[in-house]
Amino acid sequence: MSEPPPRYRARACTASGCGLRFPVAEGSPLGERCPVCGAPTEWVDDGYRTHGAPPAARAGRLRLELLLDNVRSLRNVGSMFRTADGVGIDHLHLGGVTPGPEHPKLAKTALGAERSVPWSRHPDACRAAAELRARGRELWALEGGPRSVSLYQPEVDAAARAWRRGDQAVVLVLGHEVSGVDPRIVDQCERVVHLPMMGHKDSLNVSVTLGVAAYHLRFGIAPDPHEGP
Ligand SMILES: C[S@@+](CC[C@H](N)C(=O)[O-])C[C@H]1O[C@@H](n2cnc3c(N)ncnc32)[C@H](O)[C@@H]1O
């Protein structure tokens, strides 16, 4: 029998003027002192359980893979493993310096997803892109630049529906945190798509980009009436 999930309960700082409120596993001695001001804290309100999101009712037929072109941060790559598990990525191709599950710190953000998502290592991501194309994959770069169109353009929906009718995998390519996707890889991509930006910055964190784009492609595009289940 599996263990019941832990319950949590809020503690609140008793110091007037502080008022910090934070969650602690119910019954745990941790948090008896306020982590901000050091004053004693007390339990408040009732305990509760957390809820994971329910499993997808219909995963869709879209076969998605990822090529990470020199994404260097362990936190980003761990987070991308976790997203890949959630959104049903079939394979993660780790290119160049992209760290893999052999790094113990990657598990801090992957939380076990590094064991559920198949992955492989490719010292030269540019060459890996060519090999994936030769094996019939369609490559889409998530990147800006002159060829890039918004992920939310109707032409992208149409292309995603066309993938779902075939059974070839599409490989989303994401790049290095500073220099982006190697232009030699972008040149090999059938499409270049971006998430529109409204603020002062011209890019998002790479793992956030993956979450937004992959969930949109998997779940955000309505099937056309001719598509089967
Ligand atoms: C932080 S960005 C790289 C720097 C970026 N090329 C720049 O000039 O600011 C890291 C990677 O995240 C992805 N990315 C970040 N923001 C994006 C966006 N708005 N649209 C598409 N991809 C994005 C791309 O794959 C990019 O290579």
The ligand as an SDF file (V2000), in Angstrom:
LIG
                    3D

 27 29  0  0  0  0  0  0  0  0999 V2000
   16.8670   33.2850  -23.4500 C   0  0  0  0  0  0  0  0  0  0  0  0
   16.7150   32.7250  -25.0710 S   0  0  0  0  0  0  0  0  0  0  0  0
   18.2170   33.1360  -25.9150 C   0  0  0  0  0  0  0  0  0  0  0  0
   18.4880   34.5720  -26.1330 C   0  0  0  0  0  0  0  0  0  0  0  0
   17.6290   35.1840  -27.1720 C   0  0  0  0  0  0  0  0  0  0  0  0
   17.8920   34.6610  -28.4990 N   0  0  0  0  0  0  0  0  0  0  0  0
   17.8310   36.6880  -27.1480 C   0  0  0  0  0  0  0  0  0  0  0  0
   18.3320   37.2310  -28.1120 O   0  0  0  0  0  0  0  0  0  0  0  0
   17.4470   37.2860  -26.1370 O   0  0  0  0  0  0  0  0  0  0  0  0
   16.9860   30.9840  -24.9260 C   0  0  0  0  0  0  0  0  0  0  0  0
   16.1020   30.1580  -25.8090 C   0  0  0  0  0  0  0  0  0  0  0  0
   14.7820   30.2350  -25.3140 O   0  0  0  0  0  0  0  0  0  0  0  0
   13.8540   30.1520  -26.3740 C   0  0  0  0  0  0  0  0  0  0  0  0
   13.0210   31.3670  -26.3180 N   0  0  0  0  0  0  0  0  0  0  0  0
   13.0560   32.3170  -25.3780 C   0  0  0  0  0  0  0  0  0  0  0  0
   12.1060   33.2300  -25.5810 N   0  0  0  0  0  0  0  0  0  0  0  0
   11.4460   32.8550  -26.6930 C   0  0  0  0  0  0  0  0  0  0  0  0
   10.3280   33.3860  -27.4120 C   0  0  0  0  0  0  0  0  0  0  0  0
    9.7280   34.4990  -27.0260 N   0  0  0  0  0  0  0  0  0  0  0  0
    9.8990   32.7290  -28.5090 N   0  0  0  0  0  0  0  0  0  0  0  0
   10.5210   31.5840  -28.9240 C   0  0  0  0  0  0  0  0  0  0  0  0
   11.5750   31.0360  -28.2710 N   0  0  0  0  0  0  0  0  0  0  0  0
   12.0350   31.6610  -27.1730 C   0  0  0  0  0  0  0  0  0  0  0  0
   14.6550   29.9930  -27.6400 C   0  0  0  0  0  0  0  0  0  0  0  0
   14.7380   28.6250  -27.9730 O   0  0  0  0  0  0  0  0  0  0  0  0
   16.0090   30.5530  -27.2580 C   0  0  0  0  0  0  0  0  0  0  0  0
   17.0280   30.0060  -28.0330 O   0  0  0  0  0  0  0  0  0  0  0  0
  1  2  1  0
  2  3  1  0
  2 10  1  0
  3  4  1  0
  4  5  1  0
  5  6  1  0
  5  7  1  0
  7  8  2  0
  7  9  1  0
 10 11  1  0
 11 12  1  0
 11 26  1  0
 12 13  1  0
 13 14  1  0
 13 24  1  0
 14 15  1  0
 14 23  1  0
 15 16  2  0
 16 17  1  0
 17 18  1  0
 17 23  2  0
 18 19  1  0
 18 20  2  0
 20 21  1  0
 21 22  2  0
 22 23  1  0
 24 25  1  0
 24 26  1  0
 26 27  1  0
M  CHG  2   2   1   9  -1
M  END
$$$$
